[in-house]
Amino acid sequence: MSGIGASGIILLVLIALLLFGPNKLPELGRAFGRTLREFKKGANDLMDDSKDKDRTAARVDVSPEESELPKTERRLPE
């Protein structure tokens, strides 16, 4: 059995309606929606931060000639 199906959702809505009443359900739905939105935003921010770190680490500004020289022989142009 995968999922709860349409009859399960209807049963859950009826139980919620009996427990909380018709006036409280829209408030609960809005609060649940805000919670999901904030969670998704936080997860996306974390994913973006990790991608930015990967891009920065992969970017190295060293020319091929400089990479072959030992660090002591690298000089600034005069």
C-alpha positions as CSV (number, residue, x, y, z in Angstrom):
1,M,0.0,0.0,0.0
2,S,1.6,3.2,-1.1
3,G,0.0,6.5,0.0
4,I,-3.2,7.2,1.9
5,G,-5.5,7.8,-1.1
6,A,-8.5,10.0,-1.5
7,S,-10.6,8.3,1.2
8,G,-7.8,8.7,3.8
9,I,-7.5,12.4,3.0
10,I,-11.2,12.9,3.4
11,L,-11.1,11.1,6.7
12,L,-8.2,13.2,8.0
13,V,-10.1,16.4,6.9
14,L,-13.2,15.3,8.8
15,I,-11.3,14.5,11.9
16,A,-9.5,17.8,11.8
17,L,-12.8,19.6,11.3
18,L,-14.3,17.9,14.4
19,L,-11.2,18.6,16.5
20,F,-10.5,22.2,15.6
21,G,-13.8,23.5,14.2
22,P,-14.5,25.3,10.9
23,N,-13.2,28.7,12.1
24,K,-9.8,27.4,13.2
25,L,-8.9,25.3,10.1
26,P,-8.0,28.2,7.8
27,E,-5.7,29.6,10.4
28,L,-4.0,26.2,10.8
29,G,-3.6,25.9,7.0
30,R,-2.0,29.3,6.7
31,A,0.4,28.5,9.6
32,F,1.3,25.2,8.0
33,G,1.9,26.9,4.6
34,R,4.1,29.5,6.2
35,T,6.1,26.8,8.0
36,L,6.7,24.9,4.8
37,R,7.6,28.1,2.9
38,E,10.2,29.0,5.5
39,F,11.6,25.5,5.6
40,K,11.9,25.5,1.8
41,K,13.6,28.9,1.8
42,G,16.1,27.8,4.4
43,A,16.9,24.6,2.6
44,N,17.4,26.5,-0.7
45,D,19.7,29.0,1.1
46,L,21.8,26.1,2.4
47,M,22.1,24.5,-1.0
48,D,23.0,27.9,-2.6
49,D,25.7,28.5,0.0
50,S,27.3,25.1,-0.5
51,K,27.2,25.6,-4.3
52,D,28.9,29.0,-3.9
53,K,31.6,27.5,-1.8
54,D,32.2,24.8,-4.4
55,R,32.5,27.3,-7.2
56,T,34.9,29.5,-5.2
57,A,37.1,26.5,-4.3
58,A,37.2,25.4,-7.9
59,R,38.2,28.8,-9.2
60,V,41.9,29.3,-8.9
61,D,43.6,32.3,-10.6
62,V,47.1,30.9,-11.2
63,S,48.5,31.0,-14.7
64,P,50.3,27.8,-15.9
65,E,53.7,29.4,-15.8
66,E,53.2,30.4,-12.2
67,S,52.0,27.0,-11.1
68,E,55.3,25.4,-12.4
69,L,57.5,27.8,-10.4
70,P,58.3,27.2,-6.8
71,K,56.7,29.6,-4.4
72,T,60.0,31.3,-3.6
73,E,60.6,32.2,-7.2
74,R,57.3,34.0,-7.8
75,R,57.8,37.7,-8.1
76,L,55.6,40.7,-8.6
77,P,56.2,42.7,-11.8
78,E,58.4,45.7,-11.3
